[in-house]
Amino acid sequence: MHARLDHLVIAAASLAEGVAWCEATLGVAPGPGGSHPLMGTHNRLLHIASDAFPSAYAEIIAVEPGRQPSRPGTHRWFDLDDATLQAGLAQHGPRLIHCVARVPDASAASQALAREEHAHIDRGHLLEASRDTAAGRLEWQITVRDDGQRLFYGALPTLIQWGPVHPTDSMPVSGLALRSLPPSRRSAWATCRSKPARPTSSRCSTRRAAPSRSNPKDSDPMLSLTEIAWFALASLLLALTPGPNMIYCVSRTLIQGRRAGLISLGGVLMAFLVHLFAAALGLTALLLAVPLAFDAIRMAGAAYLLWLAWQAVRPGGNAPFEARVLPTDPPAKLFRMGFLTNLLNPKVAMFYLSFFPQFIHPERGSVLLQSMQLGMAQMASSAAVNTVMIVGAASITAVLSQSAGWLRAQRYVMGSVLAALAVRVALTERK
C-alpha cells in the first residue's frame, strides 16, 4: 500500500521551549497548532513541504499542562509519558523523535501488517480525531498503541489517514523545504533550503551536530557523567545476574586457576565489543526486526538456557561454585570459548537494543561515539563483577563446599532461574 511522509514529530518539554528552539535553530516561528484532548498534548506546526515531500510539515508537540488523556488507561502517543524521554528533553532540549506516514486507508494498512506472515506488527488501535481550522474541519485516523510506544523505538512510522482537509492546506509558508532525512549521525531532522520566496537565505541546515556558536553544548556528543552512571548501574545489575558468562568464567577458574578465568573473561569482553558495534551500527536492530532472524535467536537462546538449567538440576549435576573435574584447556581455547559463550548470549543483544535508545541523543552528533561511551561503561561493569567472582572463586568454593545442603540448593535455585529465563526469552515478542 502506498505511503508517504506526512510529518516529523519534534518533542519538547514544553510547547514554549519547542517554539524557542524552532526560532533559534531554523530562524522562523512555527505557525499555530491546536490541542489534543484525546491525548493530553498540544502542538505548533511548521510548513516544510517540497517537491520531494509535497505535504510535509513539522509538528512541535508537548504535554499540555493540567491535561490527561481522555481515554482511561491510555498513555500519550509518541512515548511522551516515558520518564527517560522527558528527562532528556528537559536536560537537552527539543529533538526529533518520530515521523508519521500518510496512507489512503489506515485500517487496511494496519490489518495488512498484522496479517503479514511472521511479522505480526501491532500498531495499536486506530483512533479518530478532529478539530476546526481556518481551512475547514480537520479529520484524521491515526494508529496509537495503548502503551503509547513508538514501534521499534521510532524506526517505523506511525500511520495516519486524513480526511478531505490536510493541515498544510491552511498552513502559512515558512520558507523552509524538506530536502531529505539524512540517516544516523546527521540528526534525522532534515536538511532544508530556502524557497524562492526567501532570497535572503540561500540555504540552511538544521543539523544539531553543527550548531551556532551561541549554543556550543549542542555539538558535544559526549554523554554526561550522570547519564553514564545510570547506564552503568543498569549494566551492573545485568552483570550481577547469574548467566552463561559468569558460570563459564567461574568454572574455568575452579579447574585451571585464576589465570584461566581471566583469559576466559577476555574472550567474553571481546564478544561485548562485537555486540556493541552491531548495536551502534544498527545491525542488532535490523536482525531483531527480521521475523525469522529474531525467532531463530529467541528459540536458540531459550534452548541454550534450558540446557544450562538441565545441567544444573540433572542427577549428578554441579552447582556454580562446586568444585568439579573438567579437562584443562589451552589459552586459545579458553579465550575462544569465552568469546562464543557471550556472542551467542541473546541477553546481551536484548540489553543493548533496549537500553541504548534510552540514553543516546542523535541530535548531539555521533551516535557511534555515544554508543561507545555506553558500551565502555557496560564492559567496565561486567569486567569488574566477573573479575571479583574469578578472584574469589576459590575462596567461595572452599566455604560453600562444606555444606552439602547449600550445594544442593544452589543447583535447584540456579536451574529454576535459568528455566524461568528460558521461558521468558521464548515468549519475548518484537514490538
N, C-alpha and C positions, 0 to 999 in steps of 0.2 A: 504494500500500500504506500502511495506517495506521501512523503513527509518532508517538511522543510523547516528551517529555523524560524521560530516565531519571535522569541525574545530572550535576552540574557537576564539573569537574576543576580543582582548585587545586594547582598545583605549588609545591614548596618545595625549598630547597637541602638540607634535612634534615628528617626527619619531626618532630624535636623543635622546629625552628623553625616548622613548619606548625601544630603544636599550640599553641605560644605565640601565634602570630598569631591563631588562632581564638579563644583565650581573651581576648586583648586587644581584638580587633575586635568580636566578637559577644557576649562575656561568658559563653560556655559552652565546655566542653571537648568535643572530639569523642569519639564512642564508639570502641570497639575496631574494628580492621580486620583485616588479615592480610598475608601475604607472597605475592609472585607470583614463584615460581622461574622460570617461563617467561620473564619479562621482567626479572628482577633488580630489582624495585621492591617497596615495601611501602606501606601506607596506613592512614589512620584515617577513619572515616565519621561523618557528621553528618546526622541526620534533619531534613529541611526540607519534608516533604510538606504539601500544602494542597489545597483544593478544585480549584484551577486545575491543580495538578501533583500528582496523588494518590500517586505513588510516587517523588517526587523526594528525592534526598539529595545531599550534597556529599562528594566524595572528596578528601581531602588526601593527596597522593601525593609520594613522593620516591624517589630511587635508594637501594636498600638497600646499605649499605657491605659491601664484600667479595663482592658477588654480581654475576655477569654473566648475560645472557640464556642460557637453556639451549639454545636453537637456534643453532647456529653461523652466523655471518654475519648475524644479525638485530640490528637496533637496537631500543632500548627504545621503547615506544609513547609517543605524545603529544609527540614531539620531545625527550624527556628526555635524549637523548645530544647534543643540539645545544649547542655550546660557548657561543654567544651567549645562548641562553636560560638556561643555568646561570649564566653571569656576571651576567645581570640579576637572577636570583633571589638570588644571593649578595650583590649590592650593594643591592638594593631590597626584598628580602623576598618572601614568597609572593604569588602572584597567580593569578587565574583565567586559564586558558589554553585551555580547550576545554569542550565539552559532548558528552554521549553520548545518542543517541536509541534508545529501545526499539522493536523491531519484532517481530511474531509469527513471522516467518520470515526470518532474516538472509541465508540463502543465496539465497532467491528475490529479496530486495530488492537484493542485490549484483549478481546476474545481470541483473536488470531495468535497473539503472543502467548496467551495462556494455554492454547491448544498445541503450540509448536512442540514437536517431539523432542523430548529431553530438556526443553528449555523451562517451561512452566514458570514464566516470569510473572510475578504477582505485582501488578501496578496499582492494586488497591481499587477503591470504589471510583465510579465516575460521578463526580459532583456537578450539579448545575448551579450556576450563579448568574447574577445580572446587576447592572447599575446604570443609571441615566447619565448621559454625557451631552455635550453641545451638539454632537452629530447624530444623536439618537440613543436608543437604549442598547447598551452592550449586553449581549447574552453569550455565555460560553459554558462548555462542559470540559472538565479537567480531571485527570486521574490523580488521586491522592490516597495514600495508604493511611490507615488509622493511626499508625505509629509516626506518621509524618516523615518517614525516611526517604531520602533520595536513593534511587536504585544504583547499586554498585558505587556508592559514595559520590553520586553525582555524575558518573561517567555516562549513564544512559539518561536521555532527556525525559522529562515529564511530557505527556501528550495533552494537547488542547484542541478543541473544536470550537470555532467561533460561529456566531450567527451571521446575519446579513451585514452587521456593522463591525468593523475592526478598529482597535484603538488608534492606529496610525491614520485613520480617515480624518480625525479631527485634531491630531497632534501637531503642534507648531514645529516647523522645520528648525532643526538645531544647527545646521551647517556641518554636521558630522555624518560620516557614512561608514558603515561597517565593511571593511575590505576582506578580512579573514579572521579566523580563530586560530592563531598560532598555538601549537601544542606545547606541552610540558613547561619548561622553564620560562618561556616567554609569556608570562601571565596571560592566560587564555582570554583576558578581557579583550581585546581586539586592537587591531591596528586601524586607525581611522584617518581619513583625509578630508580636507575641506571641500565642500561643493563650490561650484562657481558663484553661488550666492554670497560666499565669504572670501573674496580675493585677498583679504588682508592676511590670511594664514594659509599657506600652500600645503602644509602637511602637519599632522600631529600624530603622536603615538601615545597610547595610554598605558604602555608597559610600565608597571610599577618597578621593574628592575632597573629602569633608567629615569628616576625622578628628578625633580628640580633640586637645586642646591639648598633651597629653603627648607627642605624636609629630608635630610640625608639619611635618617634612620630607616626609611622605607627601602633603601637599596642594600641594606645589610642582610645577607642571607643567613647570618648566624642566629641560632636559637638562643633564647635567654637561659640563664642558669636555672631559673625556676621551671621552665618547660622541660629542660633536660633532666632535672631532678625528679619531676613527676613521672617521666618516661622510665627513668632508671628504677624508680620504685616498682612500677608495673613489671619491668624486666626482672627485678629481684624476686618478685612473687612467682614468676614463671620459673626461674632457676631453682627456687626452693621446692617446687612441686616435683616429687619423685618421678622420674621418667627414664627413657632409654639411655640418655646421655649419662646421667648420674649413675645408673646401675652398671653400665659398661665400664666407666672410669673407676668406680669403686671396686668392681670385680677384678679388674686387671691389677689394681693396686694390691689387693689382698693376695694375689697369686705371684706377682713378679716384683712387687715393691713400688715405692713412690715414683721412681723414675719412669716405670712403665705407665703408671697412671697419668703422669704429666704429659708423656708423649701422646697417649690416647686423647687427652684433653686438647692437645694441639690440633689433632685431626678434627675434633668437634668444633673448635673455633674457626678452622678453615672452612668448614661447611657453613658456619654462620655467615661468612663473607659471601658465599655463593647465594644464600637466601637473601642477604642484604642487597646485593646488586640486582638480583632478579626482581625484588620488590621495588627498588628505586627506578629501574628501567621499565617498570610496568609489566614485566613478564609474568610475575606471580598473579597479578590481577587478570591478565589475559588467560592464563592457564585455568584459573578458578572460574572464569566466566564461560569457558567452553564446557558444555554439559558433560560430554564423555570424559574429558580430562579430569574434571572435578570429581565425577563419580569414581573414576579409577583411583585417584589419590585418596578419596574418602574411604573407599572399601579396603584398599591396601593398608591404609593406616589403621583402620579398625581391626583388620585381620592380624596385623602385627601386634597390636595391643592385646588382643585376645590370646595370642600365642605367648606373650610375656606373662599374662595372667595365669595361663595354664602351667607355665614353667614354675610359677611361684607356689601354686596350690597342689600340684600333682604329687602323688606319693613319692617321697624321696626328694622333693623339691627343696630349694635353698632360699633362705631369707636374704635380703640385700646385703646385710653386714655379716652373714655367716661364712666362715672360712670354708673353702671348697677346693677340690683338686681339679685344675684345668691345665691343659698343656701350655707351656710357655711359648710366646710368640716373639719374633724378631721386631725391632723398632719400626721397620717399614710397614709390617702388617698391623702393628698396634695403631699407627697413625692412620692407615687406610681404613681400618675397621671403625675407628672413632669418627672419621670423616663420613663414612657411609651411614653409620648409625644416626647421625644428626641430619645428613642430607635427606634421608628418607623419613624424617620425623615430620608428619603433617602439622603438628602443633606449632612448629616454628613458622612455617609459611602462613598459617592462620593468624598467628600473633602479629607478624609484620603487616599483613594485609589489613587487619582490624585496627591496629593502633597507629600506624604511620599517618593515615589521613587525618587523624585527630590532632596531630602535633605539627604537621607540615603546612607552611603558608606559601603557596605558589606565587603570590603577589610580591613576595620579598626577593625573588630571584631563583637561584639554582635549587631545584628540587633534589637533585643528586647530592649536592653538598649538605643540605639539611638532613637527607636520609642517612648520609654517612655519619653525621653527628649523633643521630639517634642510634644508629647501628653500633657505633663505638661504645656508647653508654650501655647498650644491651649486652654486648660482648664482655665488657668490663664486669658487669654484674654476674654474668654466667661464669666467667673465669674465676672471680673471687669466691663464689659459692662452691664451685667444684674443686678449686684448689684446697679450700678448707676441708672438704669432705675427703679428698685424697690424702692430705697430710694427716688427718685424724683417723683415717680408716682403720689402721692397725690398732690404735688405742681403743676405738669404739668396739671393734670386734672382740678384743680381749675382755671388755666389760660385759658386753651383751651375750657372748658365747657361754657365760657361766650360768645363764638362765634358759633352760630348755623351753619353759612356758613362753618366755619373751620371744625366742626364735620362732616358735610355732605361731604366735600371734602376729609377728612380723609378716610371715608368709601369707596368712589369710587376709590381713589388712591390705597388704600390697596387691594381692590377687584381686580383692574386691575393688580397690581403687582403679586398677588397670582395666578390669572388666567394665566398670562404670564409664571410664573414659572411652573405651571402645564403642559402647552403645551410643554415647553422646556424639562421637565422631561419625558413626554410621548414620545417625539421624540428622546430622547437620545439613541445613538447606542453604542454597545460594539465595542472596537477596539483592 
